[in-house]
């Protein structure tokens, strides 16, 4: 389990909890800090696939849509650490089954790093290929939500691993 603490002079707890917390600038700064933190953590720990968990659909969408831009900037500064291209997409509970199949089919198949952001879709009973990490980007309160999310990263690919009876 990796716990990342963000210390950003602009994205402070006071701003995140204060009157301006719903403003586009604070929201954008928060998401940008989360982008950089996730990509750095993935690079440091050699992680290739990640599912991010969000409480709001708009956050999952914004996270997935902005991630490639941040990844490109990081690659430009440190090409030996960050890949030139990442795969990023998002799903929510309102997406039709065809959209879900399309996104889940592409996840982790076309780029060195892949991040799938989701809001209320990858819960219990949804089958997805094994991943090597999950990120809880919004505060989670329900223990069963946390356990379910972490279970995504613990699930092994068929025939892999060394679990024995």
N, C-alpha and C positions, 0 to 999 in steps of 0.2 A: 504494500500500500504506500503510495507516494502522496504526501500532502504538500501542496504548494501554497505558500503564503505570498500574496501580492503586496508589494510595498511600492506604491506609485505616488509621487507628490501631487498629482492632479486627481487621481481616483481615490479619494479618502473616504473613510466611513462616514464622516460628517456630511459630505456631498451626496453619498449614496443613500443616506437615511434622511437627508434634509428635504427642504422644499423643492430643490431643483432636481431631485432624483428621477422624475419623469421626463425631464427635458432631453431633447435629442443629443445635445452636446455631452452631457454626463453619460447617457446611455451609450453613445458611440465610443467615448473614452473607456468605459467599463468593458465593452465588448472587445475593443482593440487590445486592452491589457490582458484579457482572457485568451485572445488569439495568440499573442506573443508567448504567454506562459505555457499554453498547451504545446505549441510547436517547439519551444525550448525543451520542455520536459520530454517530448517524444524523441528529440534528437539526443539528449543526454542519456536516455535509457534505451535507445535503439528500438523504439516502439514503431510499428508500422500501421496498425489499424486502431481506430478509437471511435467509440460511440459517445457523444455528448448528450447529457440529459438536461432538458429545460422544462420549466413550468408553463411557459407561454409560447404559443406557436410563433408569434412575431420574433421572439428571441432566437428560437431554433433557426428560423429562416435567415435572420440577419447574421447570425453567427456563421452559417454555412456560406452565405453569399459573400461575406467579407474576408473569409479565411484565405482564399487564394491570393488576394492582394497583399496581405501581410506576409504570407509565405514567399511571395516574389521579392518583397523588400528585404526580407531576411536572407534569401538566397543571394541577392545582389551584394549584400554586405559580407556574407560568409558562405560562399558557394561550396566549400568543403564540408560544411556542417548541415546545411539545409538544401534539400533537393530543389531542382528547378521547377518541378511541377508537383502538385498534390491533387488528390481527388477530394472534393467536398460536395455534399448534398444534404438535403434535409427531408424529414417526413413528419407528418402529424396525423392524428387520428381521423382527420377529415379527408385525407387523400383516398381516392378510390383504389381498389385492389390492383388494378393494372399499373398505376403509378408506383405503388409499393413494390410490386414485383420487379419493375424496371430499375428502381433505385437499389433495392437489395441485391439484384443481379449484378450491378456494376460496382458495388462496394468492395474495395480491396482487390480489384482485378486489373486496373489499368495504370496505376501509379505507385511509386515507391511508398508514399504515405497516403492514407485515406482516412477521412473523418466524416462520420455520419451523425448529423445533429437530429435529435428527435424530441418530439413533445407528445407524450401519451400514445405512443404507437408500439414501441418495442418492449412491451410488458410481458407478463406471463402468457405463455402459449404461442408466442410469435417466434418462429424458427428463423435463425439467421446464422450465417457462417461464424466460426469462432473468431474472436477478436483478441488482441493482446492488451487492450486497455479500455477503460471507461473513464469519463470525466463527469463529475457531478458539478455543473457550473452554476446552478442555482441552489440556494439552501434547501436541503431536504429535511423534512421533519418526520415522515413515517418510516419506521425501521424496515418494514417490508419492501418499500420502494428502494431503499439503499441496498438491501440484500439482493433483490431482483437485478438491480443494475450491476452490482459487482459479480453476480453469477454469470453475466454475459462474458466477462473477461476470463472467468475460471473455466468455462466450458471448453473442452478439448475437441479438436478435430477427430473424427473417427479414425481409429488406428494409431493415433499419436499419444505421446505421454507414457508414463510408467505407472499408472494406477494398477494396483494388484489387490486381489481379494485375499 
